Amino acid sequence: MQAEAGTYDPRDMLDEGLRIVDAARERGVVLRLIGGLAVRVHCDLIAFCERDYSDLDMVGLKAQRKQVIALFRDLGYSLDFHTMQATRGRQLQFVRPCEHEAGGVPVHEDDHVDVFLDTFKMDHEIELKDRLTLHDYTIPVTDQLLTKLQINRANEKDVRDTLTLLKDLDLADEEAPGVIGLRVLAARCAKDWGLYHDVERSLDRCEAMLPEYLLTDDETARIRDGLARVRAALEAAPKTLAWRARAKVGERRPWYDVVEEQGEER
C-alpha cells in the first residue's frame, strides 16, 4: 500500500506507535495510543476502518513529563517548546524529519507525535490519568468511544471510527479488556451536561450516516443496537445536581470548548 501525498502509510504509523509504547514500557514510562490509530488496533476488518492518518496521538502521565521528553529525544524526536508553552504543559509535541515517502518524496516536512498528559482535552476534557494501564497499547476502548462521541462537530473520520468500535467490540454494563463499559461511559456523561449533549448529538449523527457505509445487514443491525444501548445507558444514569442545573440553561450558553483546526487528526 502506497500512501497518498500528505499522509503516512497506516501500517508504518501504527508500527511506530507500538514501538514507542514498547520503548516507554521498558523504561517504566506509561504511554498509550489514542485517536484513530488506537481504534485501528481493535479493528476486525481493516478495509472498513482504513483511512488517512496525519500524525500519532498518545496519552502519558504528567508526573512522567521529563521521562517522556527524554524517551522521545532518544528515539530521534525533538520537543516543540511552543506546544508545551501554549498548553501550559498539558500537551507535548515531538517532531523529526519525515521518514515516510510517497513516490520517493517525503509526505511531510516532519513527522510529529502529540502526547496529552493525564487528560485528553478537545471539545471536552476526559480524565485518563488512572486508566492508562487497562490495555497494553491503547487507552481503554470505553474511553476510545467517548473521545469520538464527545466531538461537537465530528467529521467523517470520527464517525467511521465510532462505527468501527460499535461494529467490532462488545458492549456490557461493566467494562473489561476489549469490552466497552456502558456504566463507566454513562457515569461520566451524567456529571457533565455539555459532554452528555454532544454525545447524544454524535449518536444521532452516526445513526443518520450509517446507510452511507457498505455494511452487511448483520453489521448494520449490530451498530444500530450499539447506538441504542449507549443512548439507553445515558438516559438511565442518575444525573448530578450540577448536570440538572446546567441542563436548564441548555444551548443558551456555550457547552464545549472551541477547538482550533477542528478537522485535524484525532
Buried (B, 14 or more C-beta within 10 A) or exposed (E): EEBEEEBBBBEBBBEBBBEBBEBBEEBEBBBBBBBBBBBBBBBEEEEBBBBBBBBBBBBBBEEBBEBBBBBBEEBEBBBBEEBBEEBEEBBBBBBBEBBBBBEEEBBBEBBBBBBBBBBBBBBBBBEBBEBBEBBEBBBBBBBBBBBBBBBBBBEEBBBBBBBBBBBBBEBEEEBEEEBBBBBBBBBBBBEBBBBBBBBBBBBEBBBEBBEEBEBEEEBBEBBBEBBEBBBEBBEEBEBBEEBEEBBEEEEEEEBBEEBEEBEEBB
